[in-house]
Amino acid sequence: MYRLSVIYRYSEGVEIPKWLIVKPKNGFDWSAETAYISLNQPFERTSQEEINDDTLGISILNTELMINTELPEHIGIHFPYVKKRINKLRGEPLAPSFKLLEIEQFVIQMSDLQIIMQTRSLDILSCNWIDF
């Protein structure tokens, strides 16, 4: 189970969803091939200022996202691609040192989700929003 929140930005007076924050309730299961996240659930509306800077998160690239015809209202995150990218980053000179189990959240660009979900009937930009 995952808790979802969306960070908004304002552009020319219009509120635009920019990033989806995915937080697992019990950590990510890195032994799984793919994590499937239901997009048909309430999203918490949040701002960039409310995000804890001490929380370890990683961006998920559009090439790491998947759709599954058997789970039409879900988005998949393909862990082998994510792990491969993390391992490549670890070889970079200024890359931070961390373990997979320390990752507390994923950050996904809403525009990437919208592109992936265009083949679906689910409109990610008009999902169920809840205010806290």
Beta strands, then each sheet from edge to edge (+ up, - down):
strand 1: 2-11
strand 2: 14-24
strand 3: 34-38
strand 4: 43-46
strand 5: 57-60
strand 6: 65-68
strand 7: 71-78
strand 8: 105-109
strand 9: 129-130
sheet 1: 5+ 8+ 2- 1+ 4+ 9+
sheet 2: 3+ 7- 6+
end
